[in-house]
Amino acid sequence: MWVFLKQISFKIVKDANFLSFAGNLSTALAGLFSYMILLRMLSINEFGVWVLFTTPASLIDMLRFGVTREALVRYLSGSSAEDRKYYLGSAWVVGLLILVFITFILWMCLLLFPQPIRSSGYSLFFTWYPLLGFVTLPWNYAWSVFQADVDFGRIFWIRFFNLCSFLLIIFFAYLYLKIDVGKVVFIYISTNLATSIFCILKKWTGLQFIRKISKIKIMDILKYGRYSMGTRIGSGLLKGADSFIISFSAFMGPASVAIYSIPMKYIEFIEIPLLSFATTAFPRLSKMSMENNIAGFKRIYYNYTGPIIYIFMLIALVSLVFNKYFILILGGQKYLTSSPDITYVLMVFILLGLLMPLDRFTGVALDSLNRPNKNFQKVVMMTTANILGDIFAVFGLHYFFPAMSQITILIFVAVASILFSVIGLFMGYHFLKKEIDISFRMIFTKGYNFYKGLNNRIKNKEPFFE
């Protein structure tokens, strides 16, 4: 028994999926701890300015790296050594041109509307984001290279160094110094710069190939990237639309946003392993697609989607049993006391979590098959359906049934999220089935066979998801 546990532990720790998960988990934990320290270190107003710096910065990063990252991962994973140089050089040109355009827009706005920007709290963002955008380019390109090479060990260390260096510095500042939000931004930019310099010195970024530019490669990146960028932004809107629409209702108010944010955290937590598996599956599926190896593509798709669906079934079962404890740990006793029916909202999100693996891997498969436009159409339809459902739930139900409680309306908002997921699931499955002959039943069959033969895989040292 001990030998078996030792074998499986060693195999899991070296597995690319585990390394990807470790990177995402460390990111989430470092972000949480940094958030807690900054809450205590900065005044309420200064923390608000920090949020107004990081939130639009994250949205623009989705735009910038949405254009290049998925495209690079796809093309690098199946290209010759010489083509890789031209893709990297071309991607650097695309990234720099996008950054120049964004810088011009931001600084022109700052020049033309200085007073409204300062009074709204966005001054630091408009002033310093261009510098942040520049210093984050190298390590993000290194990330793309390693994702294409399925080298998640190095991705883990890049992210670990980047986030933990910032966490350690602000923790030291919290204990021994008194700093304002401007200095926090300076520390944030400096830690990103240090990470990028390290990656450049290790020649991980592809910057050395910046002279190798190909018009064809640039067009390949832009053609693919425009849809992956739209998909990223659409996915971001899917997550934020519920709270955004709830906040506009005078009847619901900020308290409803706070209550709804607790079960929303459940989705954020379970997305960590799902994102990790999807990140490792994408370059492998892309390689099979570029080699026109349909049998290999379907095998990898089934071997990821099937086992992970069963994992999420187990997570859902445990979550249903311990849903009150999840709310208690995250929000405290006051949320259970003031809104005991919040558990029903969480139950709806638990059901939503069951649909996420199939939806996510269907999207990854479409991107890998060079059909990002289909994935984009799916996300647009899901976002539209979700927003319309939220508007009806928040405003329509209150208008027709004014006596309906806030928590009941929140349950209907969560149900709208399930409906958009079902729409996306069927659309994605329809698009994917037109490209390759996949079987819904085979997903569950392969998942069952995976766990049935898990012991033999470990003994024979076979890869888990190949």
DOSEPA-130276 format. One record per residue (C-alpha): x, y, z; residue in one letter. Coordinates in pm, 1 decimal, padded with zeros to 6 digits. Layout:
<nodes>
       east      north         up   residu
          X          Y          Z        A
...
</nodes>
This chain:
<nodes>
       east      north         up   residu
    00000.0    00000.0    00000.0        M
    00280.9    00240.4    00092.6        W
    00464.1    00165.5   -00232.7        V
    00144.1    00231.8   -00430.9        F
    00086.8    00565.8   -00254.4        L
    00450.4    00661.1   -00311.7        K
    00422.0    00575.4   -00683.1        Q
    00102.3    00770.8   -00737.5        I
    00229.6    01071.3   -00534.9        S
    00551.3    01088.5   -00737.3        F
    00358.8    01051.9   -01063.0        K
    00105.4    01321.8   -00973.0        I
    00370.8    01574.2   -00864.0        V
    00553.1    01535.0   -01196.7        K
    00234.2    01549.8   -01403.9        D
    00181.2    01863.3   -01617.1        A
   -00181.0    01889.5   -01502.6        N
   -00072.8    01896.0   -01138.1        F
    00190.4    02161.6   -01209.8        L
   -00068.1    02371.5   -01392.5        S
   -00307.7    02330.2   -01098.5        F
   -00032.3    02422.5   -00851.8        A
    00038.0    02738.3   -01050.6        G
   -00328.4    02840.8   -01055.1        N
   -00373.2    02758.0   -00687.1        L
   -00062.7    02954.8   -00585.4        S
   -00192.6    03247.2   -00792.6        T
   -00528.3    03237.5   -00616.4        A
   -00374.2    03210.1   -00268.2        L
   -00111.7    03479.9   -00326.9        A
   -00382.8    03709.2   -00464.4        G
   -00604.2    03641.2   -00161.6        L
   -00324.5    03709.6    00089.8        F
   -00215.4    04024.7   -00094.7        S
   -00577.2    04142.4   -00094.1        Y
   -00603.8    04088.1    00282.2        M
   -00279.0    04274.2    00354.3        I
   -00367.2    04571.0    00132.8        L
   -00710.6    04596.8    00295.9        L
   -00537.6    04646.7    00630.1        R
   -00248.8    04860.0    00505.1        M
   -00432.0    05116.4    00290.7        L
   -00714.2    05350.6    00377.1        S
   -01058.2    05276.7    00232.5        I
   -01013.6    05546.9   -00032.2        N
   -00663.7    05431.2   -00127.1        E
   -00773.8    05070.2   -00152.0        F
   -01050.3    05185.1   -00384.3        G
   -00787.0    05354.6   -00602.4        V
   -00587.0    05028.4   -00605.0        W
   -00896.2    04837.0   -00722.4        V
   -00950.0    05100.9   -00992.6        L
   -00589.8    05039.8   -01103.3        F
   -00597.4    04658.8   -01111.6        T
   -00950.5    04598.9   -01244.9        T
   -00919.5    04786.7   -01577.4        P
   -00560.4    04662.3   -01604.2        A
   -00688.5    04302.7   -01592.0        S
   -00952.3    04377.5   -01855.3        L
   -00696.4    04531.2   -02094.1        I
   -00460.2    04238.9   -02031.5        D
   -00744.0    04008.7   -02143.6        M
   -00759.7    04209.5   -02463.7        L
   -00381.7    04220.0   -02523.3        R
   -00298.8    03860.2   -02445.4        F
   -00627.7    03735.4   -02584.4        G
   -00494.1    03836.9   -02926.2        V
   -00156.1    03663.9   -02894.6        T
   -00151.7    03390.8   -02628.1        R
   -00394.8    03130.9   -02764.6        E
   -00269.3    03192.7   -03118.7        A
    00093.0    03144.7   -03011.2        L
    00016.1    02828.2   -02815.3        V
   -00166.1    02677.0   -03112.0        R
    00095.2    02761.6   -03374.6        Y
    00404.8    02697.4   -03162.2        L
    00278.6    02355.2   -03052.7        S
    00287.2    02217.1   -03407.2        G
    00546.2    02426.8   -03594.8        S
    00903.0    02360.9   -03702.6        S
    01190.8    02525.2   -03515.5        A
    01231.1    02791.4   -03785.3        E
    00859.0    02870.0   -03802.1        D
    00853.3    02907.3   -03422.9        R
    01107.2    03189.5   -03449.2        K
    00893.5    03374.9   -03702.1        Y
    00576.0    03325.6   -03497.0        Y
    00750.4    03459.5   -03186.2        L
    00902.4    03756.5   -03367.5        G
    00569.3    03839.4   -03529.5        S
    00383.3    03803.3   -03197.9        A
    00624.2    04048.5   -03034.2        W
    00552.5    04303.6   -03307.2        V
    00175.9    04253.8   -03264.6        V
    00202.9    04286.6   -02886.2        G
    00412.3    04603.4   -02900.9        L
    00184.6    04767.6   -03158.5        L
   -00123.8    04692.3   -02947.0        I
    00051.7    04839.7   -02642.5        L
    00152.3    05154.6   -02833.6        V
   -00209.5    05203.1   -02943.6        F
   -00340.8    05153.8   -02587.3        I
   -00075.6    05391.5   -02448.5        T
   -00172.4    05659.4   -02700.6        F
   -00542.8    05631.0   -02605.5        I
   -00478.6    05639.7   -02230.2        L
   -00232.3    05930.0   -02231.0        W
   -00446.8    06132.9   -02471.9        M
   -00742.5    06087.2   -02237.0        C
   -00523.8    06193.0   -01943.6        L
   -00408.5    06500.6   -02136.4        L
   -00758.8    06601.4   -02250.1        L
   -00958.4    06512.1   -01935.7        F
   -00716.4    06536.6   -01641.1        P
   -00963.6    06660.7   -01380.9        Q
   -01244.2    06404.3   -01435.2        P
   -00987.1    06121.1   -01437.1        I
   -00825.0    06238.5   -01112.8        R
   -01157.2    06297.2   -00935.0        S
   -01285.8    05951.5   -01037.6        S
   -00979.5    05774.5   -00892.9        G
   -00841.3    05644.7   -01225.2        Y
   -00535.4    05872.5   -01234.6        S
   -00284.9    05600.4   -01140.3        L
   -00426.6    05363.9   -01400.4        F
   -00415.3    05612.0   -01689.3        F
   -00065.4    05723.9   -01589.6        T
    00111.6    05397.9   -01509.9        W
   -00068.0    05118.8   -01694.5        Y
    00140.5    05169.1   -02013.2        P
    00457.4    05103.3   -01812.2        L
    00298.8    04801.6   -01642.6        L
    00183.8    04672.3   -01981.5        G
    00537.8    04700.6   -02118.8        F
    00713.2    04524.4   -01828.8        V
    00463.9    04234.9   -01828.1        T
    00511.1    04153.7   -02197.0        L
    00828.2    03939.0   -02168.9        P
    00716.8    03702.5   -01893.9        W
    00375.4    03658.6   -02057.5        N
    00542.8    03555.5   -02383.3        Y
    00757.5    03310.3   -02186.1        A
    00433.9    03170.7   -02043.2        W
    00295.6    03120.8   -02395.8        S
    00611.7    02939.7   -02507.7        V
    00607.3    02703.4   -02209.8        F
    00234.8    02635.9   -02244.0        Q
    00290.2    02535.7   -02607.0        A
    00572.0    02306.8   -02491.9        D
    00356.3    02169.0   -02206.2        V
    00630.1    02282.1   -01963.7        D
    00412.0    02381.6   -01669.7        F
    00694.7    02345.4   -01420.8        G
    00857.7    02662.1   -01551.6        R
    00520.7    02840.3   -01577.2        I
    00466.2    02758.4   -01211.1        F
    00798.2    02912.5   -01109.2        W
    00740.3    03226.0   -01319.1        I
    00403.0    03285.8   -01159.8        R
    00526.5    03188.1   -00814.2        F
    00817.8    03433.6   -00828.3        F
    00603.5    03711.4   -00974.0        N
    00321.2    03690.7   -00720.7        L
    00512.5    03589.0   -00409.3        C
    00775.8    03860.2   -00451.9        S
    00496.5    04120.1   -00450.4        F
    00329.2    03948.3   -00154.2        L
    00651.4    03938.0    00051.1        L
    00741.3    04302.0   -00015.1        I
    00400.1    04439.3    00079.5        I
    00391.7    04210.3    00385.9        F
    00728.0    04354.5    00496.0        F
    00595.2    04705.6    00426.3        A
    00283.1    04630.2    00630.4        Y
    00494.1    04523.9    00929.1        L
    00767.7    04790.2    00923.7        Y
    00677.2    05075.4    00686.7        L
    00394.4    05310.8    00606.4        K
    00332.1    05340.2    00232.8        I
    00055.3    05480.3    00016.8        D
   -00117.1    05337.4   -00290.1        V
    00131.3    05507.2   -00527.4        G
    00417.6    05311.6   -00371.8        K
    00213.3    04989.2   -00392.2        V
    00175.6    05046.3   -00767.1        V
    00552.2    05107.2   -00790.6        F
    00620.1    04778.2   -00606.3        I
    00376.4    04597.0   -00835.4        Y
    00544.8    04729.6   -01149.9        I
    00892.6    04653.9   -01006.4        S
    00814.4    04288.1   -00927.4        T
    00674.3    04239.3   -01277.3        N
    00986.6    04402.3   -01422.9        L
    01212.5    04172.9   -01218.9        A
    01021.3    03867.1   -01343.9        T
    01051.1    03980.6   -01705.9        S
    01423.9    04058.9   -01677.3        I
    01484.4    03710.4   -01538.9        F
    01290.2    03552.3   -01828.3        C
    01478.7    03764.6   -02085.8        I
    01817.2    03665.5   -01938.4        L
    01713.3    03299.0   -01956.0        K
    01608.4    03354.3   -02323.1        K
    01261.6    03218.2   -02254.7        W
    01061.7    03503.7   -02408.9        T
    01144.8    03483.1   -02781.2        G
    01255.1    03848.4   -02774.5        L
    01577.3    03746.5   -02951.3        Q
    01366.3    03665.8   -03259.8        F
    01197.2    04005.0   -03285.7        I
    01372.3    04074.5   -03617.8        R
    01218.2    03762.7   -03768.5        K
    00890.4    03908.8   -03886.9        I
    00651.4    03749.4   -04133.9        S
    00343.1    03918.8   -04271.3        K
    00178.7    03577.8   -04311.4        I
    00253.6    03487.2   -03948.6        K
    00122.2    03823.2   -03826.1        I
   -00201.8    03767.4   -04018.0        M
   -00227.9    03413.0   -03876.2        D
   -00197.1    03551.7   -03522.2        I
   -00443.6    03836.6   -03579.6        L
   -00696.4    03619.0   -03759.3        K
   -00695.9    03361.4   -03481.7        Y
   -00648.4    03611.1   -03198.1        G
   -00945.0    03835.2   -03274.6        R
   -01182.5    03555.5   -03182.5        Y
   -00988.3    03430.2   -02879.0        S
   -00974.0    03791.5   -02755.0        M
   -01351.7    03821.5   -02793.2        G
   -01397.9    03488.7   -02615.3        T
   -01182.8    03604.2   -02322.3        R
   -01369.7    03932.9   -02287.1        I
   -01704.6    03753.8   -02323.0        G
   -01605.2    03506.3   -02050.9        S
   -01511.5    03797.9   -01827.3        G
   -01852.6    03954.9   -01884.6        L
   -02022.0    03623.1   -01806.6        L
   -01865.7    03625.9   -01460.5        K
   -01936.3    03990.7   -01387.3        G
   -02277.7    04044.7   -01545.8        A
   -02481.0    03901.4   -01255.7        D
   -02335.6    04129.3   -00987.7        S
   -02328.9    04426.2   -01224.8        F
   -02703.0    04399.9   -01302.3        I
   -02795.4    04329.5   -00938.9        I
   -02610.1    04645.6   -00834.3        S
   -02831.2    04856.4   -01066.3        F
   -03150.6    04754.1   -00886.2        S
   -03265.6    04993.1   -00613.7        A
   -03470.4    04709.6   -00460.5        F
   -03178.0    04463.6   -00440.2        M
   -02902.8    04700.9   -00327.7        G
   -02538.9    04636.9   -00223.4        P
   -02642.1    04380.1    00037.4        A
   -02776.1    04150.6   -00235.7        S
   -02449.6    04185.1   -00427.2        V
   -02259.8    04082.8   -00112.7        A
   -02487.7    03782.8   -00051.0        I
   -02465.9    03669.8   -00415.2        Y
   -02085.1    03700.7   -00416.5        S
   -02049.0    03418.6   -00161.4        I
   -02193.4    03135.0   -00373.3        P
   -02015.6    03293.0   -00673.0        M
   -01689.4    03215.6   -00492.8        K
   -01776.2    02846.8   -00527.8        Y
   -01751.0    02880.4   -00906.2        I
   -01417.8    03062.2   -00873.4        E
   -01279.7    02783.5   -00653.8        F
   -01379.6    02494.3   -00878.8        I
   -01254.8    02684.4   -01183.8        E
   -00897.9    02653.6   -01052.5        I
   -00855.8    02279.5   -01134.4        P
   -01072.8    02311.0   -01447.4        L
   -00859.8    02593.7   -01586.7        L
   -00547.0    02393.1   -01506.1        S
   -00661.4    02087.4   -01701.2        F
   -00786.3    02300.9   -01991.3        A
   -00450.9    02481.1   -02008.7        T
   -00260.8    02154.1   -02044.8        T
   -00512.7    02002.9   -02287.9        A
   -00503.7    02296.3   -02532.2        F
   -00148.2    02254.1   -02671.4        P
   -00189.4    01875.6   -02692.1        R
   -00516.5    01904.0   -02882.4        L
   -00369.1    02176.7   -03105.2        S
   -00075.7    01952.3   -03195.2        K
   -00309.5    01668.4   -03293.6        M
   -00519.9    01911.8   -03498.4        S
   -00222.7    02054.9   -03687.6        M
   -00100.3    01702.1   -03761.2        E
   -00452.3    01613.3   -03879.5        N
   -00453.0    01327.0   -03629.2        N
   -00826.7    01308.8   -03564.3        I
   -00803.7    00978.1   -03375.2        A
   -00540.9    01123.7   -03142.3        G
   -00746.4    01441.5   -03101.7        F
   -01059.3    01250.4   -02999.4        K
   -00859.4    01029.1   -02763.3        R
   -00713.5    01328.7   -02577.5        I
   -01053.0    01504.5   -02572.0        Y
   -01224.7    01201.0   -02420.3        Y
   -00938.0    01130.0   -02179.0        N
   -00962.2    01480.3   -02034.6        Y
   -01336.3    01546.1   -02044.0        T
   -01457.4    01207.4   -01916.0        G
   -01249.4    01173.1   -01596.7        P
   -01292.0    01539.5   -01502.7        I
   -01672.5    01518.8   -01528.5        I
   -01665.1    01241.7   -01265.5        Y
   -01435.9    01453.0   -01045.6        I
   -01686.1    01739.6   -01063.2        F
   -01970.6    01500.9   -00975.0        M
   -01781.5    01412.6   -00656.9        L
   -01714.1    01781.5   -00583.4        I
   -02085.0    01857.7   -00630.9        A
   -02188.9    01577.0   -00394.4        L
   -01950.3    01693.0   -00120.7        V
   -02055.2    02055.9   -00173.5        S
   -02425.3    01970.3   -00138.2        L
   -02358.1    01798.0    00194.0        V
   -02136.1    02073.2    00336.0        F
   -02286.1    02382.7    00167.4        N
   -02363.4    02556.6    00498.2        K
   -02004.1    02516.8    00615.2        Y
   -01876.1    02671.8    00292.0        F
   -02090.2    02981.5    00352.8        I
   -01994.8    02987.8    00721.2        L
   -01620.4    02976.6    00650.8        I
   -01630.4    03231.2    00372.2        L
   -01888.5    03482.6    00492.3        G
   -01933.1    03414.4    00862.7        G
   -02232.6    03341.6    01080.4        Q
   -02401.6    03674.4    01001.5        K
   -02477.0    03566.3    00642.2        Y
   -02637.6    03239.3    00751.8        L
   -02835.6    03418.7    01022.8        T
   -02957.4    03710.4    00809.4        S
   -03012.3    03507.8    00488.9        S
   -03056.1    03137.1    00570.9        P
   -03194.7    03072.7    00220.3        D
   -02855.9    03162.9    00071.8        I
   -02785.8    02788.0    00074.9        T
   -03042.0    02747.3   -00205.9        Y
   -02848.7    02994.1   -00421.4        V
   -02533.7    02791.1   -00357.4        L
   -02714.6    02469.4   -00454.6        M
   -02801.1    02621.8   -00792.2        V
   -02433.7    02707.8   -00844.2        F
   -02336.5    02352.7   -00748.7        I
   -02559.1    02228.6   -01031.4        L
   -02398.6    02485.8   -01261.5        L
   -02057.7    02345.1   -01171.4        G
   -02160.2    02005.0   -01308.7        L
   -02196.0    02156.2   -01657.6        L
   -01864.8    02342.3   -01657.6        M
   -01621.6    02063.1   -01761.8        P
   -01809.4    01971.0   -02079.4        L
   -01862.4    02337.5   -02172.0        D
   -01498.7    02432.8   -02108.7        R
   -01342.0    02140.2   -02294.9        F
   -01579.8    02181.3   -02587.1        T
   -01455.2    02540.9   -02617.5        G
   -01091.6    02429.5   -02589.2        V
   -01149.8    02166.7   -02858.6        A
   -01300.8    02423.9   -03097.1        L
   -01004.6    02658.4   -03041.7        D
   -00762.8    02369.7   -03100.6        S
   -00935.7    02285.3   -03429.4        L
   -00875.9    02644.1   -03545.5        N
   -01243.3    02727.8   -03500.3        R
   -01216.6    03013.0   -03247.8        P
   -01498.3    03189.4   -03433.4        N
   -01735.9    02908.9   -03332.5        K
   -01624.5    02930.4   -02969.9        N
   -01669.3    03308.3   -02987.5        F
   -02023.9    03268.7   -03122.9        Q
   -02100.0    03030.7   -02837.9        K
   -01973.2    03274.0   -02573.5        V
   -02161.7    03568.3   -02730.7        V
   -02485.5    03367.3   -02725.6        M
   -02425.7    03259.9   -02364.7        M
   -02345.7    03615.6   -02253.7        T
   -02652.1    03757.8   -02427.7        T
   -02882.0    03493.0   -02280.3        A
   -02735.8    03543.4   -01933.6        N
   -02772.9    03922.5   -01942.0        I
   -03133.6    03901.2   -02066.9        L
   -03211.9    03640.0   -01802.6        G
   -03054.9    03853.3   -01528.9        D
   -03250.5    04163.2   -01637.4        I
   -03575.9    03968.7   -01631.1        F
   -03495.0    03809.6   -01293.3        A
   -03383.1    04133.0   -01123.3        V
   -03623.2    04385.9   -01276.2        F
   -03904.5    04184.8   -01436.3        G
   -03983.5    03957.0   -01142.6        L
   -03983.4    04247.9   -00898.4        H
   -04217.8    04442.1   -01128.5        Y
   -04467.9    04155.4   -01171.7        F
   -04427.2    04012.6   -00819.4        F
   -04335.4    04303.2   -00588.8        P
   -04376.6    04088.6   -00277.5        A
   -04106.7    03845.9   -00393.7        M
   -03807.0    03842.4   -00156.6        S
   -03454.3    03942.8   -00256.2        Q
   -03316.0    03595.6   -00195.4        I
   -03580.4    03439.9   -00424.1        T
   -03481.6    03680.1   -00700.7        I
   -03116.8    03585.5   -00646.1        L
   -03212.5    03219.4   -00691.0        I
   -03371.2    03307.4   -01027.2        F
   -03055.0    03499.9   -01124.4        V
   -02853.9    03185.9   -01049.4        A
   -03101.9    02975.6   -01250.1        V
   -03045.7    03211.3   -01545.5        A
   -02677.3    03120.7   -01519.6        S
   -02764.9    02751.6   -01552.7        I
   -02980.6    02822.5   -01857.1        L
   -02700.8    03010.2   -02037.6        F
   -02464.5    02721.3   -01958.4        S
   -02709.9    02471.2   -02110.5        V
   -02737.8    02690.7   -02421.7        I
   -02358.9    02709.3   -02449.3        G
   -02321.1    02336.8   -02389.3        L
   -02557.7    02240.2   -02671.2        F
   -02417.7    02502.1   -02910.2        M
   -02060.1    02396.0   -02842.3        G
   -02143.1    02027.1   -02877.8        Y
   -02325.3    02097.6   -03205.7        H
   -02030.3    02295.8   -03345.8        F
   -01777.8    02033.5   -03234.5        L
   -01977.8    01739.8   -03371.1        K
   -01980.6    01909.6   -03713.4        K
   -01598.5    01916.8   -03704.6        E
   -01528.3    01570.9   -03561.2        I
   -01758.1    01276.4   -03494.4        D
   -01767.8    01280.7   -03112.9        I
   -02005.2    01081.7   -02893.9        S
   -02165.4    01219.9   -02577.6        F
   -02197.9    00867.1   -02438.1        R
   -01830.5    00795.2   -02508.5        M
   -01726.3    01083.0   -02278.9        I
   -01877.3    00903.5   -01977.6        F
   -01759.2    00562.0   -02094.7        T
   -01398.8    00683.1   -02126.4        K
   -01423.0    00850.9   -01786.7        G
   -01539.2    00526.4   -01625.8        Y
   -01265.7    00325.9   -01800.4        N
   -01004.9    00579.5   -01685.3        F
   -01073.7    00514.3   -01317.4        Y
   -01123.1    00142.9   -01374.1        K
   -00772.1    00117.0   -01521.1        G
   -00605.8    00378.7   -01298.8        L
   -00410.1    00122.2   -01098.6        N
   -00261.8   -00032.2   -01415.3        N
   -00169.1    00311.7   -01550.1        R
    00028.0    00385.5   -01236.6        I
    00203.2    00047.2   -01233.6        K
    00296.8    00074.7   -01603.2        N
    00398.8    00442.6   -01561.8        K
    00157.5    00550.4   -01834.8        E
    00052.9    00916.7   -01870.5        P
   -00279.8    00998.4   -01703.7        F
   -00448.4    01193.0   -01984.5        F
   -00265.9    01100.1   -02306.6        E
</nodes>
